[in-house]
Amino acid sequence: MNVLAHRTDGSGPPLLLLNGGLMSIASWDAITSVLEGEFRVVRCDLRGQLLSPGPRLSISGHAAEVVRLLDHLSIPRAHVLGTSFGGEVAIQLAADHPERVDRLVVLTATDRLTPEMIEATVRFERAARDAADGGDGGKLFRILAPTAFSKAFLEAQPRDFVETRARQIASLPLSFFGGIAGIMRTLRETHLTDAFPRITAPTLVMGAALDETFPIEHSRAIAQKIARARLVVLEGSGHAAVVEATDAVVRETRSFLLDGGAK
């Protein structure tokens, strides 16, 4: 397989950003535009995402693909920030390849999948597979929006926000939907219990107070299970904190990476 599709911006200590399930490289633009002033920011689409089509991988397989990208870029060690599914990959990366992770930031992720979360991944996978077979790809965003965003955020958007985004997603290639279905299956099969004790990197866990996808208690659990971790709660934000709490994510990440690590 080719190396993951990627983009680098800025100079300084390398900072790798790992996408949530439906994200792509451009989803980080607002965050990268600030952090690239002090870091060499590396963005990539994980295997199965829009710009990196390919077979379904295990969570450890995704971590290995990230290491391959770092090797390609001649980066022996990097700070890593992962959100949602990317947060799960970041945790596995820090456990499987501790020598490659300087400091770890885990944003709106989960320590485990509850029955409700599993049910949601099944529903999302079915919608993605239907879209891959020619069905309505916009259904993915219609399913996602009510739990990915806080009610206040959605109410502040134009009335056609959800339908506009749904139409944009529906226009993506069929391979995108197949990849998303695979990522949902991988998420459902992921068990991080053995990963947490193996993480040695100083870790910042950021959870969103209004997260309905991976509720805040799961961020608290991650912070408790990683030896050198501290927790920051993003008040007023839903799961999509990259969008809803951009300034806070930038501020907390920057402070954590520049102040010497966890406290």
C-alpha positions, 0 to 999 in steps of 0.5 A: 500500500502507498503511504497514507495521504498527508500534508505538513505545515509549519516548522518546529517540533513535529505534531501529528493530528489523527482524524475522527471517523468522517474527518479528512485533512482539511477538517483541521484547517482552523487548528493547524493555522494557529499551531503551525506557527510553533510546530511542524504539523502533520495531517493524514487521512487514516487508511479507509478515509477519503484520501487514503483508500484501502483495506480495513485494518485493526486498530494496531494496523492503523497505528503501524500505518502511522509509524510508516508515515512517520518513517516516510517523513523521517520523523523519529518521534512526534507529539500526537493529537487524536480525536474520536476514532483518531484518539483510539488510534493515538492510544494504540500508537502510544502503547505499541510504539512508545518510542515514537510518541513524545506527548499524547493528546486524546480528544473526545475518545473513549476507554471502551464501547458500551452496548449503546456505542456498539449499537450506534456503530452498527447503525452507522456501518449499515448506512455506510455500506448502503451508501457504498452500494449506491444508496443515500450517502447523506444519511450518514451525516443525518445520523451523525449530527444529533450526537456529534454536535451539541444542541446549542451548536446546531441551533446556531447554524443556518437552518439548512446546515445538516442537509447541506452537509449531508448533500456534500457527503452524498457526493463523495466517491463510493470508496469513501463509504466503504472505508467508513464502514470498515472503520466502524467495524474496527472501532466496534472490535477495538479493546484498549484495556491492555494498551493503557498500562503500556503508555509512558508518554505524558498525556492530556485527555480532553473531554467535551462536557456535552459529548453524546457520542463518547460521554465525558465519563469515558474521558475521565476513565482514560485519564485515570487509566493512563499513568501520566495523564491529566484531564481537561473538560471542554465546557459547552462543547459536543463531540465535534470539539475540533469544530465547536471548541477550536480555540480551547483545543488549540489553547490547551494543546499548545500549553500542554506541549510547550509547558513540559507535559502533564502536571 
